[in-house]
Amino acid sequence: MRDGIVYYQETPAGTIRETDRGYEFQYLPEWLSNAEAEPVSLTLPLTERVYSSPTLFPFFDGLIPEGWLLDLSVRNWKLDPRDRMGLLLAVCRDSIGAVSVQPIEPIKPVEPTGAPE
């Protein structure tokens, strides 16, 4: 599973997650409590509920470049062009427009360094 933070005008607004069944998007409670909060897309109105889809939500898929820019991105990050979540997390960190997506890096366990002296 891979996760990302969805930003709206550089403010964290929600999370997107790849699951075994597809994808989930949910707004953050802090975003929903903001009086000036707007939906990241008209297709994803503000709500506390989790949105689920068997495929990447069309709004987020639309953030991924096409054509020669997609080809360049696939070569640069060594990604499969069918890996839509991988592309979203790699190339949509600094998108044109109000919405960007930053990957949430998994926390790696700390390896013991040996016995204390």
C-alpha positions in Angstrom: 0.0 0.0 0.0 1.1 3.5 -0.8 -0.2 6.7 0.7 0.0 10.4 -0.1 -1.0 13.7 1.5 -3.1 15.8 -0.8 -2.4 19.5 -0.6 -4.7 22.3 -1.6 -2.8 25.6 -2.1 0.1 24.2 0.0 -2.2 23.2 2.9 -2.8 19.5 3.8 -6.4 18.8 2.8 -6.6 15.0 2.7 -5.0 11.6 2.1 -5.0 9.2 -0.8 -4.3 5.6 -0.3 -3.8 2.6 -2.6 -5.4 -0.5 -1.1 -5.9 -4.1 -2.2 -9.4 -3.2 -3.5 -8.4 0.1 -5.2 -8.1 3.6 -3.9 -9.4 5.7 -1.0 -9.5 9.4 -0.5 -10.5 11.2 2.7 -10.4 14.8 3.8 -8.4 15.6 7.0 -10.4 16.7 10.0 -8.3 19.9 10.2 -9.3 20.7 6.6 -13.0 20.1 7.2 -13.0 22.3 10.3 -11.5 25.2 8.3 -14.2 27.7 7.5 -12.4 28.5 4.2 -12.0 24.9 3.1 -12.9 24.0 -0.5 -13.1 20.6 -2.1 -10.0 19.5 -4.0 -12.4 18.7 -6.8 -16.1 19.2 -7.5 -16.3 15.4 -7.9 -15.1 15.0 -4.3 -17.3 17.2 -2.2 -16.3 18.0 1.4 -17.4 15.2 3.7 -16.0 13.1 6.6 -16.7 9.9 4.8 -14.0 7.9 2.9 -14.3 7.9 -0.9 -13.5 4.5 -2.4 -12.9 3.6 -6.1 -11.6 0.4 -7.8 -9.5 2.7 -10.1 -7.6 5.9 -9.4 -10.1 8.7 -9.0 -10.5 10.6 -12.4 -9.5 13.9 -10.8 -6.2 12.5 -9.5 -5.5 10.6 -12.7 -6.0 13.9 -14.5 -3.1 15.4 -12.6 -0.7 12.9 -14.2 1.0 14.2 -17.3 0.4 12.8 -20.8 2.3 12.4 -24.0 6.0 13.4 -24.1 5.9 14.6 -20.5 4.6 11.2 -19.3 7.3 9.5 -21.4 9.9 11.7 -19.8 8.5 11.1 -16.3 8.4 7.3 -16.8 12.0 7.3 -17.9 13.2 9.7 -15.2 11.6 7.8 -12.3 11.8 4.3 -13.9 8.1 3.7 -13.4 5.6 1.6 -15.2 3.3 3.9 -17.2 0.3 1.7 -15.9 1.4 2.4 -12.2 -1.0 5.4 -11.8 -0.4 5.7 -8.0 3.4 5.6 -8.5 3.2 8.3 -11.2 0.8 10.4 -9.0 3.2 10.2 -6.1 6.3 10.9 -8.2 5.3 13.6 -10.6 2.4 15.5 -8.8 4.5 16.9 -6.0 4.6 20.3 -7.6 1.6 20.4 -10.0 0.3 23.3 -11.9 -2.8 24.4 -10.1 -4.0 24.3 -6.6 -3.6 20.6 -5.8 -0.4 18.6 -5.3 0.3 15.2 -3.8 3.3 14.3 -1.6 4.1 10.7 -0.8 3.9 9.5 2.8 7.2 7.6 3.3 6.8 4.5 5.4 8.6 4.6 8.8 11.6 2.2 8.7 12.5 0.3 11.9 15.7 1.4 13.6 18.3 -1.3 13.4 20.1 -2.0 16.7 23.8 -0.9 16.5 25.1 -3.3 19.1 25.5 -3.7 22.8 25.9 -0.5 24.9 29.4 0.0 26.3 
